[in-house]
Amino acid sequence: MSSQLTAVLIIYLLIKGIDRIISWVNLRHLEIYGKYVPKGFAEAVDQETLAKMQDYTLAQGRVEFAGAVFDIVITMIFIFGPLLNSYNNWIVSLGFSPVISGVLFFLLLAYMSLVIHIPFSLYNTFYLEEKFGFNTQTIGLWLADLVKELLLATILYTIVLWAAFRLITSFPDLWWLYVWAFMLFFKLFILYVSPYVIEPLFNRFTPIADKNLEKKIKEMLAKAGLNISRVFTMDGSRRSRHGNAYFSGIGRTKRIVIFDTLLENSRESEILAILAHEAGHWKKKHIIKRLVIMECVSLAGIYLAWLLVNSNLPADIFRLEQATLWGRLLLVGFLASLAVFPFKPFSTYLSRRQEWQADEFAVKLTGRPLDLARALVRLGKDNLSNLHPHPWYVAFHYSHPPLAQRVAKLYRQ
């Protein structure tokens, strides 16, 4: 093994080691402090429920740890071992054009990743989620979802990969710019059609039956300057007892989707508070801001990828016998995944900051901070959330502020 490859391996293992240590510290922190009920949760969360919350988080942590170790082993064998060269050489031996070969290379990798992670999905759904009373789906529905996801992924991946490799082979000096522009257009297109084409493949959406609640929702959001065309209920209970709600749509007209589980388990005032929070994201233009930041980073990343691919440096470091375009792109992507790790706390911090702003907007819109506090407490209880995450784990993995902190702040207002 060359000194360069050894250095990359050490960096990879160091990053994964740090990530595992952070996860372990988070679980140890929960074991120590998990018996304490945070402020604002006392009426809804007793010691029995708190113990169940702790057990659920610890069980999730063990499964996540096993999955992470499994991924490390697979990566070690494939990237740092002999499999990448064997697989790459086999793709070359098929004799297809660079575009078809590139599509096939990544598409088959996606299939293999899906297959080897099926046991984890089955265990998580039919043992862990079942054990804690969340799973409601049958094996038949799980298989149907798997087939739909596979077909949908095949279609979307093929379109994206074919377009990307066509642009790369046709415009060797400017493909980084054209690929970035195409990906931006494709993301916006999917964002637009997903509520009407993709989401209905997996769930049923029906107009909300409670017309009085619908009227209150529209009146509240009209005060915020949001034009809501429809309010829908989604049959989330077909798969899980977890609850949620979200906005969808692009432009001036938007629609709201509320899980039937959330409607069943929450008070009207709590639902309004949750939707006021979501409205805050729209009014603060958080989605647009995230998109702008992501695309600026993406543009810089694709440009750097263009430089690395043209330099053949990744192929040299990983001793790729045939420096194929698709092989070099895969290795650049792997190196990029290592490079972005130190920036994860900054990314999650920006996301948490936006969540605080959305909470503040919801309070101003409704004038009832305790409604949002109670809604968050109920969601935490119903979803068996971790009420005592370690700050290190929050910094690297939490896109939302810890529930206990949000509730405590709302009670102070």
Secondary structure, DSSP 8 states (H G I E B T S, - for coil): --HHHHHHHHHHHHHHHHHHHHHHHHHHHHHHHTTS--TT-TTT--HHHHHHHHHHHHHHHHHHHHHHHHHHHHHHHHTSSSHHHHHHHHHHHT---HHHHHHHHHHHHHHHHHHHTHHHHHHIIIIIHHHTT-B---HHHHHHHHHHHHHHHHHHHHHHHHHHHHHHHH-TTTHHHHHHHHHHHHHHHHHHHIIIIIGGGT--EEE-S-HHHHHHHHHHHHHTT-EEEEEEEE-GGGTBS---EEEE-SSSEEEEEEEHHHHHHS-HHHHHHHHHHHHHHHHTTHHHHHHHHHHHHHHHHHHHHHHHHHHTHHHHHTT-SS--HHHHHHHHHHHHHHHTGGGHHHHHHHHHHHHHHHHHHHHHHHS-HHHHHHHHHHHHHHTT--SS--HHHHHHH-SS--HHHHHHHHHH-
